[in-house]
């Protein structure tokens, strides 16, 4: 199937809606199960990336967030945030047509905080997973 032309049509839709023209398709067993384009600006949504929208649609359709048999086709190399979500969704392969020209500098600072009660959080998480496994 010609995924490029489908992605290109989706980018035209994004462009017409004044969105960054990036599009994504998720395919399972040679069948398109979701399509999306960026909706970040119009929705004022930091998570409005095409990849994330496509993943959300796919998980809803397949009724699982384990997209192990799925491939993602995207117009531009995914950003760091999307790459992490793609990994979490367990997507098998990612194919992109353009390198991401934007180099993101991480301006957020992460600090590990120790607390005498931190063990309570750890215990709660462990108990949760014990009941699930």
N, C-alpha and C positions, 0 to 999 in steps of 0.2 A: 504494500500500500504506500502511496505517496504522502507520507506524513509532513514533508516540508510544505507542500501546497496548503494543507489543512492549517498548519501553524501560521503560514503567511496570511491566510484569510482571517484568522483570529487576531493577528497583529493589526490588520487593517481596522477591525472593529474597535480594538483598544485605542488606536490612533484617533478614530472618529469621535471617541468619547473622551478625548483629551487625557488618555492614560499612557504611561510608558508602554510602547508596543512590544510587549513580551508575552509569549503564549506557551502553553504546555498541554501535552496530551499524555494520558496514561493508557497503556495497551496491555491487555491480558489475553494470551492465547491467540494472538494476531487479530484481536478485536479491540477497537477503541471503547474504553469504558468511561472515560471522562475527558473533557476539554475545558480549558479556562484561559483567560487572559488577565493581565493585571487590573485590579480594581482598587488599588491603594489610595489614590488621590480622591476619587469621587466618593468613596466610602469613609475617607479619613481613617483608614485602617492599616496599621503598620504590618499586619499579617496578610494584607491583600495582594500578595505575590501570586502569580499565575500557578507556580508549582504547588503552593499550599492550598489554593482553591481547588486545583485538580485532585490533590491527595484527599481532601475532605470529601469531594464528590465521589471519588472511587471507594473510600472506606464506607460511605453511606450505601452505595450500590452493592458492594460485596459483603456488607455487614460484618466487616472485620478491619482492624487497622494493620493487620499483617499482610502487606501487599507483596508477598514473597515471589509470586509468579508474575509480577508486573514490571513493565519497562516504562520509563519516563522519557519523553521526547520534549525538548524545550529549546526555544530559539536562542537563548543566551545562557552561558554557563551559570549555574545557580550560585547565589550568594552564600555566605557562610551560614546564615540562619536557615535557609532552605536546604542546604546540604545536611545539616543536622537533622532536620525533620525528615528528609528523604531516608537517612540512615535509620531513624527511629521507626519509620514505616516499613523498613526492610525491603525497599524496592530493589529489584535484582540488578537492573542496568539503567544508566542514565546516558542519553545521547543528546548532544547540543551542537548547534551550528556556529555559534560565535563565542569567542573568549570574552569573559567579563572584563571590560576595560576599567572598571572602577575598583580601585584598591581601597578597601575599607580599613581605616585605622580605628582600632578599638579604643574608644575614649572612656569606656565604662571601667570602673575599678571594682575588682572582686576582693573581698576580705573574708577570710575564714574566722568565725568567732567561736571561741571556746567558752563553754558555760558549764557550771557544775550540774545543770539539769539536762544537758544535751543527750545524755544516755536515755532519757525518757522518750525523746523523739526517735532515737534509734530503735528502742524496744517496740515502740508503736508500729514502725515500718516493718520490723521483723515479724511481729505478730500478724500483721495484715497479710504478708506474703505466705506465712505458714498456713493460714486458713485457705489460701488460694491454691496451694500446691498439694 
